[in-house]
Amino acid sequence: MNEIVYTVKQIDGDYARLVAKDTGEEILVARALLPEEIDEGMPLLWRDFQYSILLP
């Protein structure tokens, strides 16, 4: 099972820029695919083609 941990780097309108924790790769994702509660600096977990907020 693939899992990737991202950090929300920037929110810009309908998109959010995410940075992968392990590789530093940046991706642009439509906000419609992300939890509504996201904010810049939050960690997200991508698993099974879904994003969820990673709780501490």
Buried (B, 14 or more C-beta within 10 A) or exposed (E): EEEBBBBBBEBEEEBBBBBBBEEEEEEEBEBEEBEEEBEEEBBBBBEEEEBEBBEE
